[in-house]
Amino acid sequence: MKSAIGAFLGAITVAGVCALPVAAAPTADHGIITFDAPGADTKPDDGGNGTLPSSIKDFGVIVGAAHDANRIYHGFLRSPDGRFTRFDVAGAGTAPGSNAGTLPQSINDLGEIAGYYIDTNKRRMDSYAFRREK
């Protein structure tokens, strides 16, 4: 399932799920960008798998989760030029069919990512935060 990001009157709609404010120069082009995170299950009607963006920054960086064909969540960061970085938090579940894994929720202006992960064995949810190394 592709995620669509559209700009309209200074707002961005992510996958039809949430609207986030966006600062854009008056001369900036606006439109819809669709993308699939690498490894995301793209089969239609396959139980909610796909690309699940959760946060976008004014400078165009997007974080979210990709739900793969094995029903595991993997975190992703999409740069403004379309490059992806996939990541999994240590301790996040990876057993096929578990619906466990890494679920980023937000990114701040410093590039720090916060979210949670689900452990397959204990079905425990813990939070995490990543900071860029200096």
C-alpha positions, 0 to 999 in steps of 0.5 A, a space after each residue: 500500500 502506497 502512502 500519499 502525502 499531499 499539500 493543500 493550503 499549508 497542510 499535509 495529509 498523510 495516508 488520509 490518516 492525519 493532517 499535520 501543519 507544514 511551513 512552506 514558502 509561498 512559491 513552493 510547489 505542492 502536490 502529492 507524493 506517493 511512496 512505499 518504504 523498502 520491504 513494505 508489503 504492497 499486496 492490496 487487502 493484505 491485513 493492513 500491511 504497508 507503509 505507515 508514515 507517522 511524522 513529517 518535519 518542515 524540512 521534509 524528513 518523514 518517519 514511520 513504520 513499514 509492515 512487511 509480508 511477515 507481519 513485522 514492523 520496521 522503522 524507516 526515515 525518508 529523506 527529502 530526496 527520497 532515500 530511505 534508512 530502515 532501522 530496528 530497535 534492539 529487543 524489538 520482536 522479529 518472529 514472523 506473524 507476531 505483529 511486533 517490531 519497531 514503530 517510530 512516532 515522531 521526529 524533532 527538528 534535531 533529527 531525534 526519533 521517538 517511538 515504541 517497540 513490541 517484544 515478541 517473547 514478552 509482548 512488552 511495549 517499551 519506548 525508545 529515543 534515537 539521537 544523532 551522534 555529533 
